[in-house]
Structure formats: structure tokens, C-alpha cells
Amino acid sequence: MANNKSAKKRVVQTAVRTERNRYYKTKIKNITRSIKEAVEAGNKEAALEAFKVANKEFHKFVSKGILKKETASRKVSRLNKLVKGIEAA
């Protein structure tokens, strides 16, 4: 356990950051899952709506420093490819 004041502070900071990271990681997974489920169901309208939300949210995470710009761009690109795949099928 923490023995001094700075070590105790670090324990608290780590707990706060862990909780925050878990929140955003879960949110990213849920957004991605909603698109994949719509694509699997063949529901183009739902997939497009979910994609709009994903695009907006991922870029918002970039501005907050949660995701790097390239990471968000890659995720959006891959999800867009999935949604466009509905039209081809």
C-alpha cells in the first residue's frame, strides 16, 4: 500500500484514469458493435445512422485526446467500408 502522500495521490489518480479509460473503451466498442449488428442484419438505414454517430463520436474523442487522429480515421474508414458493403451485396 502507499506509504507517503505522493504515492497515495498516485493511487487515486490511477483509479480515476482507469475508470475514465474503461468508459471510453466501452463506448467505442458499443458504437462499433451497433454498426456491425446493423450490417449483419442487412439494415442499411440503421447502419448509416449508426455510422454518422460513430464518425461524430470518434472525431470528438480525437479532440478530447482519447484517440489519436490516425486511429479514429482508421476505425471510421473500416466501418465505412462495412456499411458500403451492404450496397454491393
PyMOL commands that set and color helices and strands:
alter all, ss='L'
color gray80, all
select helices_A, chain A and resi 5-41+44-64+69-88
alter helices_A, ss='H'
color red, helices_A
deselect
rebuild
show_as cartoon
